[in-house]
């Protein structure tokens, strides 16, 4: 599927809010990408992540509680007790499984790798555990870029460290520098 914009999947968990705010503080309007934020959420508590990020971006931001067509220059945020996949340029919402370990980032990244290949960028920010590792490996294998927050700035290093230890991410940077790299890649890839 050839699109004229990139899909940037961002996975985060514990400590990820600070990194997400810093990242989106440095993404200007006009960046030729759609951003999908997949975080570990409490199953029962209404997430206000979209409201918390709104003050840090000029881009429209929406909670994804039903299937939605992906459009460039938009931010889409996972909602509680769900997972997201991509199918034919649509975000598809499914109920989260009953497992204790949250694998929502892996589920999304694997789908992103299959659908967008070299126009996919996966970013892992602060968080515990290793959710995102299997998806990141698949993204890299399909020609996408994998980037991680550096361990010095991550409040919780488990998720980014798992990628660094098992893969060769293209970039290991602080959130601001990750944003700058995304802008550079997206603009170069659509010229």
N, C-alpha and C positions, 0 to 999 in steps of 0.2 A: 504494500500500500504506500504510494508516494504522496506525501503531504508537503505543503509549503511552510510548515512550522514544526517545531520540536515538541515532544512531550517530555516534561521534566517530572519524574516521580521522586517524591521526597519522603523518606521513611524516618521516623523518630519515635522516641519513647521518653523515659525519664530524663529531664533536663533539656528536652527538645524545644520547649516553648521559647526560651531565650535565644537559641540558635535560629529558630524559624523567624523570629522578629528581626534579628540582625540580618539574616539573609534577605528577607523581603524589603527591608529598609533600603537595599541597594539594587533592587530590580525596578527599572523605570518603565513607564508606559512605552509601548512601541517595541518591546522585546518580543520577537516572533516565536513565542512558545506558549503552551498551556501548562499549568502547574497543578499537579495532583498531590495533595498532602495526605499521607497515610500514617496515622499515629496510633499508639496503643491507648485505647480509651476504656474507661469503666463501662461495663455492659449496661448498667442501669441508670447512669447519671447523664443527663442531657449535656452534651458538649457545647461549650461556647467558644471553641477554638476559632471559628470564622470571625466572631466579633472581636476576639483578642488580636487577631492578625489584621483586621480591617484598618486600624490606625497606622499600620506599617506598610501600606501598599496603595498605589493609585489604581491598581487593577480591580475589576469586579471580583468578588469572592462569594462563593456559595457552598452551603452544606449540601452534600449529595445524598438525599434521602429517597430519590427515585432515579431511574435511568435518564441520562442526559447526554445530548450530543456535545462533543468536546469542541470548543472554539478557542482559537489563539487569543492571547492576552487576557486570559481568565484564570482564576485560581479556584480549584475544586477541593473540598475538604471532606474526608471520610466522616461519617456519623457513627454514633455509638451502636455497638452490637451488629455491625455490618462488615462486609468486605467489598472491595471493588475489583473489577476486571475491565479490560477494554475489549470491545468487539466492534469492528467496522466503524471506528471513530466515535463510538458511544461508550460512556462509562456505564457499566452494569452493576447494580447493587444486589448483593445476596446477603442472607442472614449469616452471621458468624457461627462457626461450629461450636460444639460444647467443650472443646478442649481447653484446659487451663492455660497452656502456652499459646500466646497470640502469634499467629503467623500471617497477619494481614499484609505486611510489607512484602514477604516472599510471594504471596498470592498475586499481589498487584504487579510486582516487578516481573514475574514470569509471564504474565499476560502482556505487559508492556514490551518485553523482549520479542515475543511472538508477533505482535501486531506492528511495532514501529521500528524494530531492528536498529539501523544506524541513525535513525532520527529519535532514538530514545536516550535519555540521560537519567541515570539513577543516582540519587544522592542519599547517603546515610548520615544522619546527624546523631547527636547524643542519645543514648538509650542503653538499657541493660539487655543481656542475652545476645542471641545471634540471629534474630529475625532480620531478614534481608540478605543473608549470606547466599542462600541457594538461588534466590532471584537475581542477585548481583552476578553470580557466576554465569547464569543463563544470559543476562544482558550483555556481558562482555563477550560471550561466545557468539552472540547473534550480531555483533558489530556495534552495539551501543556503548556509551561511555558510563563508567562507574566512578563516582567521586565520594569522598568521605570527609567528615569533619576531623581536623587534627585532634589528637588525644589531649593536647595541652589545653585546648579551649572547650572540649566536651565535658560537661558536668558528670556524665556517666559514660564510661568509655567502652562498654561491652559491645554494642552494635558496631561502631566504627572499627574497633580493634579486631573483631571477627573477620571483617572484610580485609583489613590490612594483613592479617596473619594468613589468610587462605587464598587471597586473590592479589592481583596487581592493579589497584585502582589507578586511574589515569591522573588523579589529583588528590592530594591530602592537604587540605587548607582550612583556614578559619572561615566562618560563615560569610563574611564580607567578600573574601577572596573567591569563595565558591560562586557567589553571585556574579562577580566580575568575569569569572571563567565561563559561566553559563551564557552570559550576554555575548561574550566574544565568540563562542562556538555557534550560538544560534544565528547571530548576524552573519558570520562567515559562511554558514551553511545555507543561507537563503539569498545570498547575493547573486 
